[in-house]
Amino acid sequence: MTKASNWLTTFVMLVAVVVAGYFVGSLIGNGGLGGGFVLDPNGSTEAVATAAFEDIQEYWGDYASDHPEQFAYDPSAEFVYVGTDEYVDSGCGAVYGTDYNAYYCNYDDTIYVTATLAEDARNQGGIGAVAYTVAHEYGHNIASEVGAAWMDNPGAELYADYLGGAYFADAVSDGDFTVSDSQGATEWAGYLGDYEYYAADHHGTPQEREEAFVYGYQTGDVVVGLNLYWVF
């Protein structure tokens, strides 16, 4: 497939997601009908990230209850937002709020998001980008709980993008986030892509990351994504 056709495929997929999300949003509005989810779009970035985490945790808890055969362990995790002037000692090392970082630590089953990265995400892609950041890291937690904790990159990162997209499809359907939020999430995923093909921490190209998010949005199945990205 040529580069031009690759971009055409991505564009068509994104249009399909936007149209589907707009149709759903027009039916249910943006009032947040997803099981008591409360998010103030004008609230602090920490509040947005925390509310998103709680909704993401609820989504994956429900998913695991409906698909127990897919999970080796309980998918729940902990969340820590590290403020700009704060420092925490995680199971994977020190985390400073001034770091440009977000990650899931498998050793203490906790997601860490720094204020520096989260604020940049919000500036670049709005609250959707903030929520995507948390959803992506929660995706690494899900990978761990289904027995795929040690996938190689970029497959591990693309799988987390895929799982983030799965969450967003449900969140938009429930009215927790808008179509515009999902677009911000998609664009932020692409922004975080890179072309360091031979680096150990290569996360996937911008196009690959956007496509992974959209695939998850369209499919939303843990095993389908695992089979797709296990040997990516």
C-alpha positions in Angstrom: 0.0 0.0 0.0 1.4 3.4 -0.9 1.8 6.3 1.6 -1.0 8.2 -0.1 -3.4 5.3 0.2 -2.4 4.8 3.8 -3.3 8.4 4.6 -6.6 8.1 2.6 -7.5 5.0 4.7 -6.8 6.9 7.9 -8.9 9.8 6.7 -11.8 7.6 5.8 -11.7 5.9 9.2 -11.6 9.2 11.0 -14.6 10.5 9.1 -16.5 7.3 9.9 -15.7 7.8 13.6 -16.8 11.5 13.6 -20.0 10.7 11.7 -20.9 7.9 14.1 -20.1 10.0 17.1 -22.0 13.0 15.8 -25.1 10.8 15.3 -24.9 9.4 18.8 -24.2 12.8 20.3 -27.2 14.3 18.5 -29.4 11.6 20.1 -28.1 11.8 23.7 -26.5 15.2 24.0 -23.4 16.1 26.0 -24.9 15.9 29.5 -23.0 12.9 30.7 -25.4 9.9 30.8 -22.7 7.3 31.6 -23.5 6.0 35.0 -23.0 9.0 37.2 -19.9 10.3 35.4 -19.3 13.9 36.4 -16.7 16.1 34.6 -16.5 19.9 34.6 -14.9 20.8 31.2 -13.8 24.1 32.8 -12.4 22.4 35.9 -8.7 22.0 36.7 -6.6 19.6 34.6 -6.1 17.5 37.6 -9.9 17.3 38.1 -10.4 16.3 34.5 -7.7 13.6 34.6 -9.1 12.2 37.9 -12.7 12.1 36.7 -11.5 10.5 33.4 -9.6 7.9 35.4 -12.7 7.0 37.4 -14.8 6.7 34.3 -12.1 4.6 32.6 -11.9 2.3 35.6 -15.6 1.8 35.6 -15.7 1.1 31.9 -13.0 -1.6 32.2 -14.5 -3.1 35.3 -17.8 -3.5 33.5 -16.0 -4.9 30.4 -14.1 -7.5 32.5 -17.3 -8.5 34.2 -18.9 -9.1 30.8 -15.7 -10.9 29.5 -14.2 -12.8 32.4 -12.5 -15.3 30.1 -10.3 -12.5 28.7 -8.8 -11.4 32.0 -6.2 -13.2 34.1 -6.4 -10.6 36.9 -8.5 -7.8 38.3 -8.2 -4.9 35.9 -8.5 -2.2 38.6 -5.6 0.2 39.2 -4.6 3.3 41.2 -4.1 6.8 39.9 -1.7 9.6 41.0 -1.6 13.0 39.4 1.7 14.6 40.2 1.4 18.4 40.5 4.0 20.8 39.2 5.6 21.3 42.6 5.2 17.7 43.7 7.3 14.6 43.9 6.3 11.0 44.4 8.3 7.8 44.8 6.7 5.2 42.6 7.4 1.5 42.3 9.2 2.3 39.1 11.3 5.3 40.4 10.9 9.0 41.2 8.3 11.1 39.5 8.5 14.9 39.5 5.6 17.1 38.4 8.0 19.0 36.2 8.7 15.8 34.2 7.1 15.5 30.9 5.8 12.0 31.6 2.9 9.6 32.0 3.2 5.9 32.6 1.7 2.8 34.2 3.9 1.2 36.7 3.4 -2.6 36.7 5.2 -2.9 40.1 2.7 -0.9 42.1 -0.3 -1.1 39.7 -0.5 2.6 39.5 -0.9 5.2 36.7 1.2 8.4 37.1 0.5 11.5 35.1 2.6 14.7 35.6 1.0 18.1 35.5 3.6 19.2 32.9 2.4 16.6 30.4 -1.2 16.9 31.2 -1.3 20.7 30.8 0.4 20.4 27.5 -2.1 17.7 26.4 -4.9 20.1 27.3 -3.4 23.0 25.5 -2.9 20.8 22.4 -6.1 18.8 22.3 -8.4 19.9 25.1 -9.9 17.7 27.7 -10.1 14.8 25.2 -6.3 14.7 25.0 -6.1 14.7 28.8 -8.6 11.8 29.0 -6.7 9.9 26.2 -3.5 10.2 28.2 -5.1 8.4 31.1 -6.9 6.0 28.9 -3.7 5.0 27.1 -1.8 4.4 30.3 -4.8 2.4 31.6 -4.5 0.4 28.4 -1.0 -0.7 29.6 -2.7 -1.9 32.8 -5.2 -3.9 30.8 -2.4 -5.4 28.8 -0.9 -6.5 32.0 -4.1 -8.0 33.4 -4.7 -10.1 30.2 -1.2 -11.5 30.3 0.5 -9.3 27.8 2.6 -7.1 30.1 5.8 -7.7 28.2 4.8 -6.9 24.6 7.6 -5.4 22.5 7.3 -1.8 21.2 5.8 -0.4 19.2 3.1 -3.0 19.5 2.7 -2.4 23.3 2.1 1.3 22.7 -0.2 0.8 19.8 -2.2 -1.7 21.8 -2.6 0.9 24.5 -3.8 3.4 21.9 -6.3 0.8 20.6 -7.6 0.2 24.1 -7.9 4.0 24.7 -10.0 4.2 21.5 -12.2 1.4 22.9 -12.9 3.4 26.0 -13.6 6.6 24.0 -16.2 4.9 21.8 -18.2 4.0 24.9 -17.6 7.4 26.5 -18.9 9.3 23.5 -21.9 6.9 23.2 -22.7 7.6 26.8 -22.4 11.3 26.4 -19.4 11.5 28.8 -17.3 13.1 26.1 -18.1 14.8 22.8 -17.1 14.0 19.2 -14.8 17.1 19.4 -13.2 15.5 22.5 -12.5 12.3 20.6 -11.0 14.3 17.7 -8.7 16.0 20.2 -7.7 12.6 21.6 -7.0 11.2 18.1 -4.8 14.2 17.2 -2.9 14.0 20.5 -2.2 10.4 19.9 -0.7 11.3 16.5 1.2 14.2 18.0 3.0 11.7 20.4 4.1 9.5 17.6 7.7 9.3 16.5 9.9 8.0 13.7 12.6 6.4 15.8 12.0 3.0 14.2 15.1 1.4 15.8 14.8 2.9 19.3 13.7 0.5 22.1 11.0 3.0 23.2 9.6 3.6 19.7 5.9 4.3 20.2 4.7 4.1 16.6 4.5 6.7 13.9 1.9 9.5 14.1 -0.3 7.7 11.5 0.0 4.3 13.3 -1.0 5.8 16.6 -4.0 7.6 15.2 -5.0 4.4 13.3 -4.7 2.3 16.4 -6.9 4.7 18.4 -9.5 4.6 15.6 -9.4 0.8 15.3 -10.1 0.5 19.0 -12.9 3.0 18.7 -14.5 1.0 15.9 -13.8 -2.5 17.3 -13.5 -2.2 21.1 -12.5 -5.9 21.7 -9.5 -6.7 23.9 -8.6 -9.9 22.1 -8.9 -8.5 18.6 -6.5 -5.7 19.4 -4.1 -8.1 21.2 -3.9 -10.3 18.1 -3.4 -7.3 15.9 -0.5 -5.7 17.9 1.2 -8.7 19.6 3.8 -9.0 16.9 3.5 -5.5 15.4 
